Amino acid sequence: MTRVFSRNTVSYMKTPERLSVALHVLLHMAERPEQPMTSEEMAACVGTNPVVIRRSFAGLREAGVVSSVKGHGGGWRLARAPDQVSLAEIQQALGERMVPLAAKHDAPQCLIVRAVVDVLDEAMREAEQVLDRRLATLTLADLAAHAQRLHGRRHMKIGGSGHAS
């Protein structure tokens, strides 16, 4: 949904693509912590190219969220337990906001428009701070538990029937 206020456009969007892909794959990894996943397997889970996975997961590796091993039997796995990885960390490692609240505007000449833009921008910054504090308290384990509740079963099946991507 996009809302427009005079010259100020504020977008309320779904989770950004890279972040959505990463969260999806990280939840699969959480379900099989001892088995590394190749970039190809991860890409197949989300219908993207393995290069997209490798680029996205490089930042997660640098942040200590995932680790990788090259060669036969190698792949990616969580570097820490799912309850030790916050959504704020993932957001920061990928350089994408969980919920983008971006204000785009021209430099308004009208003082009234400028006042509106300034107030809205300040409100957006405050909202982002509140969201960031909340994301710091939510973990991959929280997401996995919620997904399990939604699916009405104890363990999510990777690639199994009834899997919701």
C-alpha positions as CSV (number, residue, x, y, z in Angstrom):
1,M,0.0,0.0,0.0
2,T,1.4,3.4,-0.8
3,R,0.2,6.6,0.7
4,V,0.9,10.0,-0.7
5,F,0.9,13.3,1.3
6,S,1.4,16.3,-1.0
7,R,5.0,15.9,-2.3
8,N,5.9,13.4,0.4
9,T,5.6,9.7,-0.6
10,V,5.7,7.2,2.3
11,S,5.8,3.6,1.3
12,Y,4.5,0.8,3.5
13,M,5.8,-2.4,1.8
14,K,6.1,-6.1,2.5
15,T,9.4,-7.5,3.6
16,P,12.2,-6.8,1.1
17,E,13.0,-9.6,-1.3
18,R,16.5,-10.4,-0.1
19,L,15.4,-10.4,3.5
20,S,12.3,-12.5,2.8
21,V,14.5,-15.1,1.0
22,A,17.0,-15.1,3.8
23,L,14.4,-15.6,6.5
24,H,12.8,-18.4,4.6
25,V,16.0,-20.3,4.1
26,L,17.2,-19.6,7.7
27,L,14.1,-21.2,9.0
28,H,14.8,-24.3,6.9
29,M,18.3,-24.3,8.2
30,A,17.0,-24.1,11.8
31,E,15.0,-27.3,11.1
32,R,18.1,-29.3,10.1
33,P,21.0,-27.7,12.1
34,E,23.4,-30.6,11.6
35,Q,23.0,-30.8,7.8
36,P,24.6,-28.1,5.8
37,M,22.5,-26.7,2.8
38,T,24.2,-26.0,-0.5
39,S,23.4,-22.7,-2.2
40,E,21.6,-24.8,-4.9
41,E,19.3,-26.4,-2.2
42,M,18.6,-23.0,-0.6
43,A,17.9,-21.4,-4.0
44,A,15.4,-24.3,-4.8
45,C,13.6,-23.7,-1.5
46,V,12.8,-20.1,-2.5
47,G,12.8,-20.2,-6.3
48,T,15.8,-18.0,-6.9
49,N,19.4,-18.3,-8.3
50,P,22.2,-19.7,-6.1
51,V,24.2,-16.6,-6.8
52,V,21.5,-14.5,-5.0
53,I,21.8,-16.8,-2.0
54,R,25.6,-16.6,-1.9
55,R,25.5,-12.8,-2.1
56,S,22.9,-12.5,0.6
57,F,24.5,-15.0,2.9
58,A,27.9,-13.5,2.7
59,G,26.7,-10.7,4.9
60,L,25.1,-13.2,7.3
61,R,28.4,-15.1,7.5
62,E,30.3,-11.9,8.3
63,A,27.8,-11.2,11.1
64,G,28.3,-14.7,12.5
65,V,24.7,-15.8,11.8
66,V,25.8,-18.6,9.4
67,S,28.9,-20.4,8.5
68,S,30.0,-22.1,5.3
69,V,32.2,-25.0,4.3
70,K,33.4,-25.5,0.8
71,G,33.8,-28.8,-1.0
72,H,32.0,-32.1,-1.0
73,G,29.7,-32.4,1.9
74,G,30.0,-28.7,2.5
75,G,27.4,-25.9,2.5
76,W,25.8,-23.4,4.8
77,R,24.5,-23.8,8.3
78,L,23.5,-21.7,11.2
79,A,26.5,-20.6,13.3
80,R,24.4,-20.2,16.4
81,A,21.2,-21.7,17.8
82,P,18.0,-20.2,16.4
83,D,17.1,-18.7,19.7
84,Q,20.4,-16.8,19.7
85,V,19.8,-15.0,16.3
86,S,17.7,-11.9,16.4
87,L,15.7,-10.5,13.5
88,A,17.5,-7.2,14.1
89,E,20.9,-8.9,13.5
90,I,19.6,-10.4,10.3
91,Q,18.2,-7.1,9.1
92,Q,21.5,-5.4,9.9
93,A,23.6,-8.1,8.2
94,L,21.6,-7.8,5.0
95,G,21.5,-4.0,5.0
96,E,17.8,-4.1,4.5
97,R,15.0,-2.9,6.8
98,M,12.5,-5.5,7.9
99,V,9.7,-3.1,7.1
100,P,10.9,-0.2,4.9
101,L,9.4,3.1,6.0
102,A,11.1,5.3,3.4
103,A,10.1,8.9,2.9
104,K,10.9,10.2,-0.6
105,H,10.3,13.9,-1.3
106,D,11.5,16.8,-3.3
107,A,12.9,19.8,-1.5
108,P,9.6,21.6,-1.0
109,Q,9.5,25.3,-1.5
110,C,6.3,25.7,0.5
111,L,6.9,26.1,4.2
112,I,3.7,24.2,5.1
113,V,4.7,21.2,3.0
114,R,8.3,21.4,4.4
115,A,6.8,21.4,8.0
116,V,4.6,18.4,7.1
117,V,7.6,16.5,5.6
118,D,9.8,17.3,8.6
119,V,7.2,16.1,11.1
120,L,6.5,12.9,9.1
121,D,10.2,12.2,8.7
122,E,10.7,12.6,12.5
123,A,7.7,10.3,13.2
124,M,9.2,7.7,10.8
125,R,12.5,7.8,12.5
126,E,10.8,7.2,15.9
127,A,8.8,4.3,14.4
128,E,11.9,2.7,13.0
129,Q,13.6,2.9,16.5
130,V,10.6,1.2,18.1
131,L,10.6,-1.5,15.4
132,D,14.3,-2.0,15.8
133,R,14.0,-2.5,19.6
134,R,11.2,-5.0,19.0
135,L,13.1,-6.9,16.3
136,A,16.1,-7.2,18.7
137,T,13.8,-9.3,21.0
138,L,12.5,-11.6,18.2
139,T,14.6,-14.6,17.1
140,L,14.6,-17.2,14.4
141,A,13.3,-19.6,17.0
142,D,10.3,-17.3,17.5
143,L,9.6,-17.3,13.8
144,A,10.0,-21.1,13.6
145,A,7.6,-21.6,16.5
146,H,5.0,-19.3,14.8
147,A,5.4,-21.1,11.5
148,Q,4.8,-24.4,13.2
149,R,1.7,-23.1,14.9
150,L,0.4,-21.8,11.6
151,H,1.0,-25.2,10.0
152,G,-0.6,-27.0,12.9
153,R,2.2,-29.5,13.3
154,R,5.2,-30.0,15.4
155,H,7.9,-29.8,12.8
156,M,8.0,-28.1,9.4
157,K,8.8,-30.4,6.6
158,I,11.3,-29.1,4.1
159,G,9.9,-29.4,0.6
160,G,7.2,-31.7,1.9
161,S,3.5,-31.6,0.9
162,G,1.7,-28.7,2.5
163,H,4.8,-26.6,2.5
164,A,3.9,-22.9,2.2
165,S,6.7,-20.9,0.6
